Amino acid sequence: MMKMVFPFALATLAFAPAVSAQAALGPDAAACAPGSNRPAVLVNVNGFKNRAGTIRIQLYGSNPSEFLAKGKKLRRIDLPVTRGGPMNVCVAVPKPGTYAVAVRHDADANGKSNWNDGGGFSNNPRISLLDLKPSLKEVAINVGGGIKPVNVVLNYRSGLSVGPIAR
């Protein structure tokens, strides 16, 4: 029986996705390096509609009245979209606590939001054209003294709905 379980476990590990397989991107990348003891969020952004434009990652604190409010973000990182695969972007946080992550894919890199752009949030809440902004409670994540991995699947408008790209 052990002979069958061990090869299966090795095969499973061989195909398991590894967040750390790709080096962290962005100006805070050192905070997500192995051995770093700084609190940080490693945002794994995937589900791109296309590989053009830029992504913007914004970090918000735990105050619901400041979530997504203009000028109230704690950190903003803008990067060009990479040629393929998910983008692992490191965001250093001031101290352990509760935070929220918002991601925007500016597909044409014009710096303005339009219908072709995509977006997503920590915890991947369901959004719609009538409700594009989730509550802080839906997207809040707890960050301890180390690196907190967070997966964000981008959503795009398709007709009258908003959701991940069907592949």
N, C-alpha and C positions, 0 to 999 in steps of 0.2 A: 504494500500500500504506500509506503514512504517513497518508493521509487517513482510512482506516478505523480505524487504531489510535488516533489522537488523540481522535476523538469517543467511542470506546469507553472510553478512559482517563478522560475527563471524566465520562461517565455512571457509571463505577465509583466515582469520587471523590464524586459527588453522593449516592450511596446508601450509602457506607461509614459505619458507626457511629463516632461520635467520642466518646471517653471525656470529653474536655474540653468537650463541647457544653453540659453542665449544670454549673453552678458546684458546687464541692466543698462538702459539708455538714460540720457539726460544729465543735467548738471549735478544732480544729487546721487549719481551712480555709486560713488564710494560708500554711501550709507547702506547700500545693499550688497556690498562686497562680502565674501566669506570672512568671518572673524570680526565684522563690524559690530559694535555694541550700541549703535545709535538706533533709536526708534525710527522706523521707516515703513512705507507702504510700497510694495512691489506690485505695480498695476500691470496685469497681463491683458492687453487690449487685443481683441480678435473679432472676426466677423466683418472685415472691411469689404465694402461694396466695390472699391477700386483702390489701386495703389498710388493714388495721386494726392496732392495737397499736403495738409498738415494736421497734426492732432494737437489738441490742447487738453491738458489735464489740470484740473483745479481741485485744491484741497480746501475743505471747509471744516470749521470747528463744530462744537456741540450745541451752539445756540440756534434754535429753530428760526428765529426772526432774521438771522444772518445767512441762512442757507440759500444759496443762489442769488442773494442780493448783490447788486452792483457795488463793487469796492469792498466787499466783506470777505473775500477769499483769503486764506492764509498763505497759499502758495499757488503759483501758476507756472506750468512748464509747457512750452510750445516746441514741437519737433516736426521735421519733415517726415512723412510716412515712408517707411522702409519698403524695399522692393518685394518682400514676401514674408509670410509667416506672421505670427503674433508679434506685437511690440511689447517688450517688458520695460516699463518706465519706472524708475525709482523716484519716490518723493519722500524726502526727509520730513519728519514731523517734529514740532517743537519739544514735545514730551509725551510720555504714554498718556492715552486718553481716548475719547470718542471723537471720530472724524467721519467725513463723508467725501467721496470722490465723484467728480463729474468729468466726463470725457466728451469732447466734441471733435468729430472728423470734419474739417473744413475741406471738402472734396476739391474745390477749385482754388484754394489758398488765397481767397480774396479778402479774408478777415471779417467777412460779414456772414451772418446766418442766412441760409436759404433752403429751399425744399430738397435740394440734392445732398445736403449735409447729413451726417449721421451723429448719433450720440448715445451715451449710456451712463450708467451710474453703478457705484458699488452695490452689491447684492442683486443686481439686474432686475429691478422692479418692472412690472408691466406698465407700459405707457401707451397713450393714445393721442390722436390729434386734439381731442378735447381736454386731455390731461397730460401735458408733456413734462410737467414738473412734479416728481414724487415728493412725499414728505421726508423730512430729515429722519424720522423714525424708520421709514422703509429702507433707507440707504446707509444708516449709521453702522460703523464698524469700530471694534475695539482694538486699539493698537497697544501692545505691551512694550517692553524694553528692547525688543528685537525687530525683525523684519516680518511684516504681516503681508502675505500674498493675497491679492484681490483680483479676481477675474471679472472683466467687463466685456460683455458682448454688445457690439454696436447695433443700434436700431436705425432704420431708414424708413422714409415714407414710401409707401407703395399703394397707389390709388388713394383710398380713404382710410387706410390703416397704417400703423407704424409697428415695425418689428424687425427682428433679425432677418438677414438675407437668407432665403431658402437656397440650399445648394443641392 
